[in-house]
Amino acid sequence: MTKILSWNVNSLRIRLAELRRIVDEQNPDVVCLQEVKAKEADFPFADVRALGFEHIALYGMAGYNGVAILSRRPLTAVCRFDWAGKADARHISATTEEGIEIHNIYIPAGGDVPDPNLNPAFARKLAFIKELNTYFAARQTETATKKMLVCGDFNVAPSEHDVWNHKQLLKIVSHTPEETSGLDKWYRESGLIDALRQVYPEPEKIFSWWSYRNPNWQTNNKGRRLDHIWISPLLATQLQSAFFLKEYRGHERPSDHIPVGVVLA
């Protein structure tokens, strides 16, 4: 069995104690972190290795972004990717000892104005998703016959059941038609399978993010599913379970995202 967990940590050094708690309670084999917010010189390698993750693939940068794959067993074929005109540490891949090619991705949030002509950050988000689509679509034939897992904070809630109110959020960045159609195109042309929806099929609402601006997040549950795990058909035959660890959002000094994950045979 292999347990893989994905979490937008929103600063690893701030959330190190929470990562320790998650590892102690959930015992994952692989942890994919987004928004690490540390360049290599500042990454807490010793602390992470003390948790049992001897093998670390990192694409870091100072102050923001950054992605890392932490593994109890060896990682090979580490690759760092840049999309949409910037080298800003948002995509890393590595292959596990079991032969699973893991892609850990942090798609840009896109700012607040959902107009690519007025908001360069939103335009870049759409371009970022389009370039991911091109890359994975070109590998669709290969993906059909190999073990691949693509996860991370995609900053898009694609379905009406991935947000607390579909109609109210249609003009809010993360759920606009431009973003959801772009993500859907990437998904369809990648040949991958939404592992979380395999276990929690629609119309069930599932969320992975609740705003810091909402102190009553548990009561009103105005969440969005921004965090995703997609798997190749070969891995889908090994999917045992999937999970959303909502309780961690209620801890002291939490990330605004919760860990999500899968268990594979």
N, C-alpha and C positions, 0 to 999 in steps of 0.2 A: 504494500500500500504506500502511496505517496500523497502527502498532504501539502498543497500549495496554497499560500495565502498572499493576497494583494492588499496593500494599504497605503493610502496617501497620508503620510505621517505628519506633514506640515511642520517640518524641522525635526530631524532625528535627535539632535542633541537635547532639545527641549523634551522630547517624547521618549527618551531612552528608558526611563523607568516603566513607562507604559508598554514599550516593546518587550521588556523583560517579563512583565506580567502576562502579556499575550502569549509569549513563547512558553512560559511555565504552565499556563492553563490550557493552551491549544496544541502544543507540541508539533508545530509544522516542520516539514522537511525542507521546504523552500519558502522564503519570504521575499516578495517583490515590493519594494518601497518606492513611492513617488514623492516629489517635493522634499528631498533629503536636506537641501539647503546647506551643503558643505562641499568645499573643494577637497581634493584628495588629501591635502596636508592637514585638514581639520576633521576628517572623517574619523569617528571613534572605533577604529579597527579593533583595538584590544578589547573594548567593551562588547562589541558584537561577537568576536571570537569566543569570549567568555560565556556567551549564551549557547555555544555549540555550533556556530556557523564559521567554520574554518575557511570556507571558500566564498569569496566576495568579488562580484563583478560590479564595478562602479563607474558611472559617468557623472562626475560631480562638477559643481561650479560654485563660486562664492556667493552666498547670500540668498539664492533662490534657485528653484528648479532642482534638478539632480535626480537620477534614478539609480537604484541598486538592486542586485539580485543576491540574496544571502542563501547559502546552501550548506547543509551538513555534509554533503558528499561532493566530490570534485566537479568543477565546471570547466568546460572546454569551449572553443570556438567563440570567444567573447567578441562581439561587434558593437560599435557605437555608430549611431545614425543621426544625421542632421536633415531637417526638412524645412521647406518654405523659407530658405534664405538666411537661416541663423544657426550657429553652433551653440545651442543653449541647453544641452544636456537633458533631452526629453525622451530618448529612446535607446535602450540597450538590449542586447540579446545574448544568450549563452545556452549551451547544451548540457543537460544533466547527465549523470552517469547512466541513467535509464534510457538515454537517447531522446529526451524531450527537448525540443528547441523552444525555449521560452523567450518571448518578446515582452518587455516591460516598457510601457508607453505612458507618457504624461502629455496629453494634448493641451495646448494653450486654452485658457479660460475664455478669452475673446473680448474682455471689457464689458461695458454695460449697454452700448448702443448697437443694436442688431442691424447695422447697415454697413456693408463693406466699403461703400463710397465715402462715408463719413468717419468710419472707425477703422484705422489700419490694423488694430489688434484683431478685430473680427474678420477682416479680410484675410489676415494671416492664418487664423484658425481654420477657415474654409480651405485655404490652400494646403495647409498641413494635412487635413483629412484627405484631400484629393490626392496628394502625393503618397500617402499611406495606401490609399486605394490602388494606385498604379503599381506600387511595389508588391503588394500581396496578391493582386490579380494576376500579375506576371508569374507568380509562383503557385497558382491554383492547382495545376496538374501535379506538381511536386507535393503540395500540401495534402492532396488526396491520398497519398501513399506513405506519409510519414507522421510521426508524433510531433505536433506543434501546439503550443499554447500561447495566446496573445492576451495580455491582461493589462490593467492599469486604470488610471483616472483619465477617462476619455472626455470628461467635461461636457458630455451630451447625454441627456435622458431621452432615448429615441422614441419610446412608445407612450401612448396616453396613459398606460398603466405604470409607467416609470416616474410619474409626477403626481403630486397631490391633487392638482387641478389642471387638466389639459387645456381648457379654454382660457383660463387666466394666464397661463404661462406661454401661450403661443407667440407672444411678442417679447418674451424674456429670454436673454441669452442662456443657452443650454437646451432650449426646447423649441427653437424657431424652426420653421419648415426648411430653411436653408441648411441648418446643421443636421437635422434629423434625416433629411433626404440624402445628404452627403454621407453620413454614417451608414445609412441603410444600403447605399450603393456599394460602399467599401465592404460591408458585411456580406452582401449577396455575391459579390464578385470574388471574394476571398475564398469561398468554399468552406469557411469555418462555421462552427455551431455555437450558439449562445448557451454556455454550460449552465448559467444561473437560471435561465428560462426553461432549460430542460427539466430542472428539478422543481422550479416554481413557475409553472406555466401561467400565461395570461388567462383570465383577467385579474389574477392576484396582483395587488400592488406591492412592489418591493423597492425599498429605498436604501441608499448607502451614504447619503449626505443630508445634513440639516444645518442651516445657517447659524453662525455664531450670533447673528443679530436677533435671533428668535429665542428668548429665554424660556419660553413655554413649549419648546420643540417636542417634548414627549406628549404633552396634552393635545396640541393641535396637529402634530405629525405632518407638518408641511415639508415633506422630504422630496428628494429626487434620486433616481438611480444614475449616478454619474460614473460608477466604477463597474468594470465589466471583465468577464473572463470568457474568451472564445477558444474553442478547441477544434482540432482537426477531426474528421470522421473516425480515424483510427483510435484516437484518444477517447472519443465519445463512447466507444464500446467498453471502455474501462472506467467510465464515470460511475462512482459509487454514491456520492452525495455532494451537496453544495451548501454553503452556509453564509449568513449575514450576522455579524457579531454586534448587534445593536447595543448591547449593554455597555460596550466600551465608550459609546458616545456620552454616557452619563457619568463617567469618571471625572476626577479632578484634573483640570488642564487637558481636556481631550483634544484630539484632532476633530475637525468638523466632518471628516469622513470616518466610516467604520471599516474594519477589516472584512473582506469577503474572501471566499476560497472554495476549493474543490478537493475532494478525496478521490484518487484514482487507484484502481486495482493494480 
